């Protein structure tokens, strides 16, 4: 189902230290049912068995286009100047990609505990599993909305958000 993107042995020495630490990234095969997924294989080489096998933890991640499309649609549909929209697109995409990197880092950290690369207390194991479920579920569509609200609106936009009737009632 997944084809390895591993380079020949000579080139592998030049690949980042992530591979040496037990991480590899694979792309799906052309006939895959999930063509947008990426598989991250986490390996603990320190626990090599007598037959030469090692514990492996596969993490399938989909960097979907839906949250990015939602963020762009929200920004472009907001009635502000085009200059503000342009800056909002820049900061919004930067913020969302930072969220993606932190989420990926967290998922790798949580899954590394399953093959003894890191040791977690029961509290942190529970926290890691709950947070991983939260960020990999449908709640990831809420992140672009939060980013949009934080980057596009200013104090002087209260009239646009809350019409005059609502402001006088408060």
C-alpha positions in Angstrom: 0.0 0.0 0.0 2.8 2.4 0.8 6.0 2.8 -1.3 9.1 3.7 0.6 10.9 6.9 -0.3 14.2 5.6 1.1 17.3 6.5 -0.8 20.1 4.1 -1.6 22.5 3.4 1.3 25.1 5.8 0.2 22.6 8.7 0.1 21.0 7.6 3.4 24.1 8.7 5.3 23.4 12.3 4.2 19.7 12.2 5.2 18.7 14.1 8.3 19.3 12.8 11.8 15.6 11.9 12.0 16.3 8.7 10.0 19.1 7.8 12.4 16.8 8.3 15.3 14.2 5.9 14.0 11.9 8.0 11.8 11.1 7.5 8.2 8.5 9.1 6.0 6.7 7.2 3.2 4.3 8.3 0.5 1.3 6.2 -0.5 1.4 3.9 -3.6 -0.3 5.2 -6.7 -3.3 2.8 -6.3 -3.8 3.6 -2.6 -7.3 4.3 -1.3 -5.9 7.1 0.8 -3.7 9.0 -1.7 -3.2 12.1 0.5 -1.9 10.2 3.5 1.7 10.2 4.7 3.0 7.3 6.8 5.6 8.0 9.5 7.3 4.9 10.7 8.9 5.2 14.2 11.5 2.6 15.0 13.3 1.8 18.2 16.6 0.2 17.1 17.8 -0.1 20.7 15.2 -2.9 21.2 16.5 -5.1 18.4 15.3 -8.7 18.7 17.4 -11.9 18.1 15.8 -12.3 14.6 16.9 -8.8 13.7 13.4 -7.3 13.9 12.7 -4.1 15.8 9.5 -2.5 17.2 7.8 -0.2 14.7 5.0 2.2 15.2 3.2 3.4 12.0 1.5 6.8 12.1 -0.7 7.7 9.1 -1.2 11.4 8.8 -3.4 13.2 6.3 -2.4 16.8 5.7 -5.8 17.6 4.3 -6.6 20.6 2.1 -10.0 21.2 3.8 -8.7 23.3 6.8 -6.5 25.4 4.4 -9.5 25.9 2.1 -11.7 26.9 5.0 -9.1 29.4 6.3 -8.7 31.0 2.8 -12.5 31.1 2.3 -13.1 32.8 5.6 -10.3 35.4 5.0 -11.3 36.2 1.4 -15.0 36.5 2.3 -14.4 38.9 5.2 -15.4 42.5 4.3 -12.1 44.2 4.9 -9.6 45.8 2.6 -7.6 43.7 0.1 -4.4 44.7 1.8 -5.6 43.4 5.1 -6.8 40.2 3.5 -3.4 39.7 1.9 -1.7 40.0 5.2 -4.3 37.8 6.8 -3.6 35.1 4.2 0.1 35.3 4.9 -0.2 35.2 8.7 -3.1 32.7 8.6 -1.2 30.2 6.5 1.9 30.7 8.6 -0.1 30.1 11.8 -1.9 27.1 10.4 1.4 25.5 9.3 2.9 26.1 12.7 -0.1 24.4 14.2 0.5 21.5 11.8 4.2 21.2 12.7 3.4 21.3 16.5 0.6 18.7 16.0 2.9 16.4 14.1 5.6 16.8 16.7 3.1 16.0 19.4 1.8 12.9 17.6 5.3 11.6 17.0 6.1 12.2 20.7 2.9 10.4 21.9 3.5 7.4 19.6 7.1 7.1 20.5 6.0 6.1 24.0 4.4 3.0 22.6 7.7 1.6 21.5 9.7 2.8 24.5 11.6 5.7 22.8 10.3 8.0 25.6 8.8 7.2 29.0 5.6 8.9 30.1 3.9 8.9 33.4 0.3 7.8 33.5 -0.9 11.4 33.5 1.2 12.4 30.5 0.2 9.2 28.6 -3.5 10.0 29.2 -2.9 13.6 28.2 -0.9 12.6 25.1 -3.6 10.2 23.9 -6.5 12.6 24.5 -4.6 15.5 22.8 -3.6 13.3 19.9 -7.3 12.3 19.4 -8.4 15.9 19.6 -5.9 17.2 17.0 -6.3 14.3 14.6 -10.1 14.4 14.7 -12.6 16.7 13.1 -11.8 19.4 15.6 -8.9 20.3 13.3 -11.5 22.3 11.3 -12.0 24.6 14.3 -8.3 25.7 14.2 -8.7 27.7 11.0 -11.7 29.5 12.4 -9.8 30.5 15.6 -6.8 31.6 13.5 -9.1 33.6 11.2 -10.8 35.4 14.2 -7.4 36.2 15.7 -5.7 37.6 12.6 -8.5 39.4 10.7 -10.5 41.3 13.4 -9.3 44.4 15.2 -11.0 46.5 18.0 -12.4 48.9 15.5 -14.2 46.1 13.7 -16.7 45.7 16.6 -19.4 47.4 14.5 -18.9 44.9 11.7 -19.2 42.0 14.1 -21.9 43.3 16.4 -24.4 45.5 14.7 -25.5 48.8 16.3 -28.7 47.2 17.7 -26.7 44.7 19.7 -24.2 47.2 20.9 -26.9 49.5 22.4 -28.7 46.6 24.0 -25.5 45.7 26.0 
